[in-house]
Amino acid sequence: MKLVNYGQYESYDLGDYTVESKTWIVNNDQEHEDVFMIHAPKWYRQWKHADDYKLGRAY
């Protein structure tokens, strides 16, 4: 990621990266916990981690 200046404001440019959102509907506390502890890490691990990515890992 790189910081880009657009006149009066600055923004981070993702370059070749894309952003995707994933949504789960949960019915109770256990399903809510499973989203973060089981499902999300498995979903994120389907892609190779980019070593040049500047922020923290998704999992």
Contact map, one row per residue, 1 for C-alpha under 8 A:
11100000000111100000000000000000000000000000000000001100000
11110000000111100000000000000000000000000000000000000000000
11111000011110000000000000000000000000000000000000000000000
01111100011110000000000000000000000000000000000000000000000
00111111111000000000000000000000000000000000000000000000000
00011111111000000000000000000000000000000000000000000000000
00001111110000000000000000000000000000000000000000000000000
00001111110000000000000000000000000000000000000000000000000
00001111111000000000000000000000000000000000000000000000000
00111111111100000000000000000000000000000000000000000000000
00111100111110000000000000000000000000000000000000000000000
11110000011111000000000000000000000000000000000000000000000
11110000001111100000000000000000000000000000000000000000000
11000000000111111100000000000000000000000000000000000000000
11000000000011111000000000000000000000000000000000000000000
00000000000001111100000000000000000000000000000000000000000
00000000000001111110000000000000000000000000000000000000000
00000000000001011111000000000000000000000000000000000000000
00000000000000001111100000000000000000000000000000000000000
00000000000000000111110000000000000000000000000000000000000
00000000000000000011111000000000000000000000000000000000000
00000000000000000001111100000000000000000000000000000000000
00000000000000000000111110000000000000000000000000000000000
00000000000000000000011111000000001000000000000000000000000
00000000000000000000001111100000000000000000000000000000000
00000000000000000000000111111011000000000000000000000000000
00000000000000000000000011111011000000000000000000000000000
00000000000000000000000001111111000000000000000000000000000
00000000000000000000000001111111100000000000000000000000000
00000000000000000000000000011111110000000000000000000000000
00000000000000000000000001111111111000000000000000000000000
00000000000000000000000001111111111100000000000000000000000
00000000000000000000000000001111111110000000000000000000000
00000000000000000000000000000111111111100000000000000000000
00000000000000000000000100000011111111110000000000000000000
00000000000000000000000000000001111111111000000000000000000
00000000000000000000000000000000111111111000000000000000000
00000000000000000000000000000000011111111100000000000000000
00000000000000000000000000000000011111111110000000000000000
00000000000000000000000000000000001111111111000000000000001
00000000000000000000000000000000000111111111100000000000011
00000000000000000000000000000000000001111111110000000000000
00000000000000000000000000000000000000111111110000000000000
00000000000000000000000000000000000000011111111000000000011
00000000000000000000000000000000000000001111111100000000001
00000000000000000000000000000000000000000111111100000000000
00000000000000000000000000000000000000000001111110000000000
00000000000000000000000000000000000000000000111111000000000
00000000000000000000000000000000000000000000001111100000100
00000000000000000000000000000000000000000000000111111000000
00000000000000000000000000000000000000000000000011111000000
00000000000000000000000000000000000000000000000001111100000
10000000000000000000000000000000000000000000000001111111000
10000000000000000000000000000000000000000000000000011111000
00000000000000000000000000000000000000000000000000001111100
00000000000000000000000000000000000000000000000000001111110
00000000000000000000000000000000000000000000000010000011111
00000000000000000000000000000000000000001001000000000001111
00000000000000000000000000000000000000011001100000000000111
